[in-house]
Amino acid sequence: MIERQYPWLNAAINQYSDSRFPSCLLIDGEAGLGKQVLASYFAKKLLCLDLTKPCNKCNSCVYFDAGSHPDYCFLSAENSSSSLLAPTNAKKDSITSKKIDGIRSLNEFISLSHSVSPTRVGIIFDAHLMNVNSQNALLKTLEELPENKFILLVSNKRRNFLPTIYSRSTHLSIQNPSTTEIDRWLLSQGFIDYSSLNFAPDLTPLAIEKLITKDHVTHYQDLTNKLNAYCSGEIDTFDLLKYYKELDVTLDEKVDSLILFLKTNLGILLGFYKSNPMMSALDKKAPDSRELSGLIDDLIEYKVSLNLVPSLNEQIGLSHFIFKLQALCR
């Protein structure tokens, strides 16, 4: 099932198809690649009494599918399995991957004896949100993991952990599928009216699926076409600012749209991405790649300042960067 639904995960699944499995596996990659599904598949495989792959028939698989396996636990940014609440006196809302109480509870769970399966497995979803103290707390358990205990870390950020975490883990990085693979997958999912060209070039398959199912595909296309028209001189600054003012999204999301547009143009200029018909302004004048990169950095710094000072004037901020964009493209 997982192989058909998420074909880009096949290589990772085959890499650990035999009985050998690292005691700690760190899975990272962009959001929207199915890493949580992959980690759950590995957990079910490790707990299955068949020991080669989930049989979906044994007591262990039945318990796992029911969400009540006594030898399995998980932490996420907002939630945790009920099995982690018993060995701790901490409040339920503190048993998450963001807080050290959650890591301590998982450590305690892993130290206990198994019951249904010959193994115990814990998954930390959103592991990139662990702070240094949480990572150090986890490290003590990783240093002494017995052969029948396993911990899986799932991260949306690459190279995000302490060097000692990496030294005691096996690193599995999930890469974004190619545009050809994404197009093939979209067809297999029944999305016959869409292709990778309808979306940002670095968008992941599940992020694309989310946009389609929520009927938000035209949102990216409309923004891209409007910015491209501005860079081509087809609309003026007043029109673009009016368009942004009427958009029913946050200022943070508006800034993100500018960053995404610039990153896509830069990627096409440098040959990382294929040319896109929605980026026709590049055919008239190709901006200097260093200046383009500098504007992206300025926008990212502006996003940081927005988090620090949320009351910054939206119109002034957008006007400043849109005028800079005009200077680059015309």
C-alpha positions, -999 to 999 in steps of 0.1 A, spaced: 0 0 0 27 25 10 48 16 -20 19 24 -44 7 55 -26 41 70 -20 64 56 -47 93 80 -39 96 62 -6 103 28 -22 141 32 -21 140 40 16 117 10 23 139 -14 3 170 -1 21 156 -16 53 137 -45 39 158 -71 58 158 -79 95 187 -55 102 175 -21 114 194 7 132 185 13 169 180 50 161 169 62 126 167 99 118 145 106 88 146 141 74 133 160 44 109 187 33 73 187 47 49 168 24 71 138 16 52 112 37 80 109 63 55 103 91 39 75 71 73 60 65 83 61 102 49 45 112 55 18 86 89 11 100 75 10 136 48 -15 126 74 -36 108 97 -36 139 68 -46 161 53 -72 138 57 -108 149 66 -117 113 98 -96 116 103 -90 78 74 -67 70 40 -58 85 18 -89 81 -13 -70 91 -26 -103 107 -7 -109 139 -17 -96 174 10 -69 171 -3 -55 138 -39 -56 151 -29 -36 182 -9 -12 161 -37 -5 137 -61 0 166 -37 26 181 -33 6 213 0 -12 210 15 -15 245 51 -16 231 47 15 209 47 52 217 49 85 198 54 122 204 44 150 181 45 188 184 9 188 197 1 153 209 14 120 222 2 84 226 -17 76 258 10 51 267 33 80 276 10 95 302 12 66 327 49 67 337 49 105 344 33 131 366 36 158 340 6 175 325 -7 160 292 0 192 272 37 191 282 41 155 268 51 167 233 82 167 211 86 204 218 91 199 256 117 181 277 89 164 297 78 146 265 114 133 259 118 122 295 85 103 293 96 86 260 129 76 277 110 60 306 87 42 282 116 28 262 133 15 293 104 -7 303 101 -44 292 82 -53 261 49 -73 263 32 -82 230 62 -78 206 98 -88 211 107 -51 206 98 -16 218 95 14 195 92 51 200 87 78 173 94 115 178 75 133 151 84 170 146 118 162 161 132 194 146 113 213 174 134 197 201 156 222 220 191 216 231 180 203 266 155 179 250 182 166 226 206 161 255 179 142 274 173 119 244 210 114 240 214 96 273 189 70 261 205 67 226 238 59 243 224 29 260 197 15 237 195 -23 239 192 -44 207 154 -48 210 147 -10 215 142 14 187 138 52 184 128 70 151 132 107 147 112 126 120 124 161 110 113 187 85 147 203 87 180 190 75 212 191 97 192 204 126 205 184 156 235 182 178 265 164 163 263 138 191 227 129 180 239 123 144 268 102 156 244 79 174 218 77 146 216 64 111 206 92 88 179 87 61 173 118 40 142 118 18 147 138 -14 120 156 -34 109 136 -64 117 149 -99 90 168 -118 86 137 -140 79 115 -109 55 141 -96 36 142 -129 34 104 -130 22 104 -94 -5 131 -100 -19 110 -128 -19 78 -106 -39 98 -80 -65 108 -105 -54 145 -107 -54 144 -145 -60 182 -149 -27 191 -132 10 189 -137 41 200 -118 41 232 -139 10 244 -120 29 246 -88 61 260 -73 91 239 -85 102 228 -51 67 219 -38 64 184 -24 38 158 -36 16 159 -5 17 197 -4 5 197 -40 -22 172 -31 -33 195 -3 -36 225 -26 -56 205 -51 -80 190 -26 -86 225 -9 -91 241 -44 -62 265 -38 -42 258 -70 -52 290 -86 -40 310 -56 -3 303 -65 -10 307 -102 -27 340 -98 0 354 -76 27 342 -100 10 356 -130 4 390 -113 41 393 -102 53 382 -136 30 408 -153 45 434 -130 81 424 -139 71 425 -176 57 461 -172 21 450 -180 8 464 -147 21 492 -125 31 494 -88 -3 508 -78 -21 478 -94 1 453 -77 -2 469 -43 -40 470 -47 -40 433 -56 -20 425 -25 -41 447 -3 -73 428 -14 -57 393 -8 -73 375 21 -40 362 35 -16 374 63 13 398 57 36 369 64 20 349 36 23 378 12 60 381 19 63 343 14 47 347 -20 74 373 -30 102 350 -17 88 320 -36 85 340 -68 121 353 -65 135 318 -55 117 303 -86 132 329 -109 166 324 -94 164 287 -97 155 290 -134 183 315 -140 208 292 -124 195 260 -141 182 243 -110 146 244 -123 131 240 -157 117 271 -175 81 278 -166 56 296 -189 44 316 -159 78 332 -156 79 348 -191 94 381 -177 128 363 -177 126 361 -215 125 399 -217 152 407 -191 171 384 -168 179 401 -135 213 398 -120 213 366 -99 234 381 -71 210 410 -67 181 386 -69 196 365 -41 202 397 -21 166 407 -23 155 372 -11 178 376 19 163 411 26 128 396 25 138 368 49 152 393 73 120 413 70 100 381 79 121 378 110 114 414 120 77 408 115 78 381 142 96 405 165 75 436 157 41 424 144 28 460 142 51 469 113 31 488 86 21 464 58 17 489 30 51 506 36 69 472 38 54 457 7 59 490 -13 96 490 -4 102 455 -17 80 458 -47 99 489 -58 131 469 -54 116 441 -75 108 467 -102 144 479 -102 156 444 -107 133 434 -136 129 465 -157 
